[in-house]
Amino acid sequence: MNIVLTGLRGSGKTKIGKLLSEKLGWKLINSDTLIEKHENSPIRTIVETKGWKYFREIENKIIKDLKNTDQTIISLGGGAILNIENEKIIKKNSKIIYLHEKPETCAKRILKDKNRPPLTKKTSIEEEIKQLYKERNSHYSKSANIIFHRTDNLEKDVDEIIKDLGIP
């Protein structure tokens, strides 16, 4: 079994993934990092030069390559689970955790990271994240085995996720 973290950009998938990996002694994979290595380029550059469609195609290839992993924490890019094929691959051997976070909190985190490209033509990150939340929340919720509502305590959140999964 794997643990797959989904949610909006800025929901804490990377930080929670790192701590889960440390506590469980499982491997950690970040799909965005794998894409950057595959393309030898940061996501911002991939998107700016080749577009989101190309990025999603590479993302799908990366997820297909992960289908035989076990005892791995997989932090997915915010849009990866929206692809039905990706979702089917992931559900075969993983528990999906939707890290539910307020759009405003996600936007604040994103503003601290200048390497995150915009996903929409919205004028601000706040508007973009609110729009993405409206578009994606339902799908995130339906695809998840667990919907986890984040708190301000990362350590507590990770312990609660482990408990919710029934992992000793």
N, C-alpha and C positions, 0 to 999 in steps of 0.2 A: 504494500500500500504506500502511496505517496500522499502528501498534503499539498494541495494547490491553493494558493492565495489569489483571490480576484478582488476587484474593486476599482474605484475611481483612481485616477492619477492623484498622488498625494495622500492616499488612504493609509499608508504605512506598510505596504506589502513588503518592501525591501527590509525595513527595520525589524518587523515582526518575523520575517523569514529568517534573518540572521540569528535572532535570539532563539527561535524554535530549533534551528539547526544546532546551535550550541547546546541547548538543553537536552535534546533527544539524541545527539551524536549522529544525526542524519546529514547526508550531503545537501548542499544548497545550490539551486540553479535559478538564475534570473533570466527569463526569456529575452528581455531587452539586451542584457549583456551578451548573450549568445548571438543575437542578431548583429550587434556591433562587431563582435569577433569575426563572424561569418563574412561580413561586408568590409571589415577592416576600416570602419568609419563610424563616427558617432551617429546616433539616431537622427539628431537634428540635420546633419548633412545628408543622410540617406533620404529623409523626407523632402528636404529642399531640392535635391538634385534628381531624385527618381520618383518621388511622390508616395502618398499613403498606400495606394493600391499595390505598388511594388513591395513596400514594407510589409503589408499584410500577407503577401505571397511568401516572403521569406519567413515570416512568423509562423505560418502554417507548416512550412517545411521543417522548421526547428521543432515544433510541437510533435510532428510525426516521428522525428528522431528520438523523442523522449518516451515513446510508448512502452518501452521495455525497462524503464527505470523502476527501482523499488527503494523504499525507505529514503525518499528524497523530498525535500521541501522545494516546491516550484513556485516562484513568484512570477505571475503572468503580467504582461503588459495590460493596461486597462481595457483594451478592445479585443484581446485575444479570445475570450470566452464567447464573444458575440458571434463568432464563426461557428456554425452548427457542426461542421466537421471537426474542428478543434475540440468542441465540447464533448462530442462522442468519444474521441480518442482519450481525452482526459478522464472521463467518467468510468472507463473500463478498469482502471487500477488506482484511482485516487479519490480522496475525500476533498470536496471543494468547499472552501471557506470564503464567504463573501465578507470582506472587511468593510462594514458599513460605517461611513463617516459623514459628518455634515459637510456639504459642499463648501461652506465658508472656511472650514478648517483645512480642507484639501487645498483650496486656493491659496491660503496663507503659506502652506508648506511649499507649494509649487513656485510661488514668487521668490522664495529663497534660492531656487535652483535655476540658473540662467541657461542650462543646457536642455531644457525641456521645450520642444517645439510646440506651437499652438496646433490644436486639432481642428479648430473651426475658424470662421472669419469674424468671430465675436471681437468686440473692441477691448474687452478686459478678460483676464483669467477668471475673475469671479463670475462673469456672465457665461463664459465657456463652461466652467465646471457645473454651474446650475443647469445649463442646457444638457450637458452630458448626463447629469444625474436623472433628469426627466426622461431622457432617451434610454438609459441603461439600467436603472434601478430594478425595474420589473424583471429583466432578463437575468441580471445578477442574482436576484432573489430566487427565481425559478430554478436556476442551474445549481444552486448551492445546496450542499448537505447541511451546512450550518451557516446561519446569518449571525455574524458576530458584531455587536455594537461596541465600537472602540471607546476607551476611556482615556484619561490623561496619563495613566500608569502603564507603561509598556510592559514591564515585568509582570504585573498582575494580569494584563491582557493575555500574555503568552501562557501563563500558568492556567488561566481559565480555558483557553483554546485546547490545551493538552487534556485537561479534565473533560471538556465537552466531547472530545474525540475518544475518550476512554482508554487513553494510552497510559500504562503504568509508569 
